[in-house]
Amino acid sequence: MLLNPTDAAAGPPAIPLAMLGPGQSGVIMNVHGGHGIRRRLSDMGLVPGAQITVMNGAGAGGPLIVGVLETRLMLGRGMAHKILVQPL
């Protein structure tokens, strides 16, 4: 079950993954986009409920290196903006 991002009792509101800084973690709440992007991210383990950590960000316009499960992935900023996370 997904939490409502505006529900104050649920903790901090959901924000785009791209807004987390290096070393910050969050739980994936939702993935915006069409079937293709959701399936591609799901195949990489980026599904609601998964914990994700930003390992490194290459500046404001560069890609993010994230850790999910035992894997490190590189995501473009556009894709990272489609993934909503609740910061931990």
C-alpha positions in Angstrom: 0.0 0.0 0.0 1.4 3.4 -0.9 1.3 6.2 1.6 -0.3 9.5 0.7 2.5 12.0 0.3 0.4 14.7 2.0 -0.4 12.6 5.1 1.6 14.3 7.9 1.4 11.1 10.1 3.2 9.2 7.4 6.4 11.2 7.9 8.1 13.6 5.5 6.4 14.2 2.1 7.5 12.3 -0.9 10.1 14.1 -3.1 11.8 13.3 -6.4 14.9 11.1 -6.0 16.9 13.8 -7.7 16.4 16.0 -4.7 18.3 13.7 -2.3 22.0 14.5 -1.8 24.9 12.1 -1.7 24.6 9.8 1.3 20.9 10.3 1.8 18.4 7.5 1.6 14.7 7.1 1.0 12.0 4.6 0.4 10.5 4.5 -3.1 6.8 5.6 -2.9 5.8 5.9 -6.5 7.2 5.9 -10.0 5.6 8.4 -12.5 5.6 7.7 -16.2 4.3 5.3 -18.8 4.3 1.5 -18.7 7.7 1.3 -20.4 9.6 3.4 -17.9 7.9 1.8 -14.9 8.8 -1.7 -16.3 12.4 -0.7 -17.0 12.8 0.7 -13.5 11.1 -2.3 -12.0 13.5 -4.6 -13.8 16.3 -2.8 -12.1 14.7 -3.2 -8.6 13.4 0.3 -8.4 9.9 -0.5 -7.1 7.7 1.0 -4.4 8.8 -0.1 -1.0 12.5 -0.5 -2.0 15.1 1.5 0.0 17.4 3.5 -2.2 20.6 5.5 -1.3 22.2 8.2 -3.4 25.9 7.3 -3.6 27.1 10.2 -5.8 25.6 13.0 -7.8 27.6 14.7 -10.6 26.4 18.2 -10.1 23.0 19.7 -10.8 22.8 18.4 -14.4 24.7 15.1 -14.2 23.6 11.6 -13.5 23.1 10.0 -10.1 24.7 6.9 -8.8 22.3 5.1 -6.5 22.4 1.9 -4.5 19.4 -0.4 -4.3 19.6 -3.8 -2.7 23.2 -4.9 -3.5 23.4 -3.0 -6.8 24.7 0.3 -7.9 22.9 2.0 -10.8 23.5 5.2 -12.8 20.3 7.2 -13.5 19.9 10.3 -15.5 18.3 13.3 -13.7 15.2 13.1 -15.8 14.6 9.5 -14.8 15.4 10.4 -11.1 12.7 13.1 -11.2 10.1 10.4 -12.0 10.9 8.4 -8.8 9.2 9.7 -5.7 10.9 8.8 -2.4 10.1 9.4 1.2 13.4 10.5 2.8 14.7 8.5 5.8 
